[in-house]
């Protein structure tokens, strides 16, 4: 169902039971899989594919050109390459922006299945989000950032370019992250530092108590070294 006020390019591909709400705009290279629901005033552009069952709320913008001065300074990729993929059963809330990949990138910007992108969040070019990632309100994810499955990014967090966030990590609200976050880690602050392991996330993920204790032992062994107590990052190998 396409609302009378929506603008859908004739070359766009819409799967079964797709809903396009009022005043939404869909570009020529967009693919919407089955049961995708776009509420009002949604813009999807670029070579973008949205997975089945994903719901996109008002004023979200997906697939726009990257905010990167190097973009288009290099030869563009082949005409069939996607610039943004969004997985199945995602929830994308109001005023979220997700940009397509740069012309010099080998892979599209990617959001995995079952992700939640909450109000006002920004996912920049070439970012890679795994499955079940939660990106809270007003988070800024810079270009080339990688986020592992099940990670939770607290509200108003900023992630620097090329940062890697491990699986099931938790980043506390208003943190400024300029270093990699280890899997299962809990970081907080400006600049963000490790504060332990994401014990709540581990329990919710069904990790056994014995394995959590083992993870804690390894964490304390590595990050208890004097070389990293001040910085919150892993010590050099000679200290381990």
C-alpha angles and dihedrals in degrees: 000000000000119000116236092242095051120102113219119175111234091235094056115108117229120186128212118304095007114160119207111188132212119306094001119146123212121189129222098259098047123119119196113189125213120309096007110155122205115188121204126313097012118154121201118177141155125044093320132160120194117197126234121285096014116146120209120193130213122303096010115144121203132181099017121152116281123259092237125120090210091060111111091010084100131056112279122246123255118296093249097055119110120230097196134023124187117190131228126287095012123154114218113184135204121313095002115154124201116178129208124246125276124261090249095053124105095209137040125251102269137204114185131222121293096014123154117213107185131206117313097359119150125209110189132210120302094008116148119210120185128212124304094009116161115210109187130212119308096359116159114211110188128213122298094011116152122208122187129224117293097007118149121213113198125224121293094006120156120211118197122227117284094010116148120214114197130228116290092002121151124214116196121232121281092012121150108216119198100156137056117278116220120232112277090011127143115214131177140167145047102305091023118237133182114270099178136285128323093252095167091052092048092052092047089051090056097248109163121250091242092054091047089053090050091051090050091052092051092046093051092046094053103032096038089071113115091235092070105031092094098042102035090225130110116281124243114278094256089066095052 
